[in-house]
Amino acid sequence: MATFYSKISNSTAHRPIRDELSAEALANPNLLRELFDLALNVTDKYHYKACWILELVLEADISLLEFELAHFCSTLPNYKHEGALRSVSKICMFAVQHHQKNNSFLNDTQLQQITEAAFDWLINPNGKVATKAYSMRTLYLTGKQTDWIYPELARILAEDTVKHTAAYKAAAKDILKKINE
C-alpha cells in the first residue's frame, strides 16, 4: 500500500485525485497531520501538491487550521511556488472569512501576517491572477476591521488594473465597487 506522502507526490492537479486525497485526510487525523507537515514544509519539492489538497480539506472544515495557525501564518512569506501560492492565498481567504464569524479565530499577529502576505502577493509583478484575486478578496475582508487597508488596496487596484488581464480587471472592479459601497 502506498504511503500518503507517495500518494501526494504522485498526484496531479486533477480535481478527482485531489478530492480523493482530501477525503482520505479528513477521515484520518494521522494523515491530516502528515498533510499539514508537508504543506508547511516549503523545502519539500512536493509541498505545493500538499497545498492543493490542504485547500480542499480546509474549505470543508477551516477550523482544522486552528492548531496550525501560528505555523501557517509564519510560513506565508516563504511560499514561492505558484501552485502553492494559489492554494495558500485561498486558505488565507477562508481563514479571514471564518474569523469574521468567529472573532477569536485569528489573533492580531496572524491577521497582520495574512494582511502583509496578501499585499505582497497582490503587488508581485510575476504573480498569477488567481493568487492576486484571492489576495484582494482577503484584503477586502480584513479591511472591514482595519481602517488603513481600503485606501491602500483601492490605490493598488486602480494603479495596477491597466497592467493586467481581463480576469484581474474583473476581480479588481468587483472589489473596488464593494469598497465604495
Summary of the structure (lengths in Angstrom):
residues: 181
radius of gyration: 16.4
end to end distance: 54.9
largest distance: 55.0
contacts: 553
relative contact order: 0.09
helix: 78%
strand: 0%
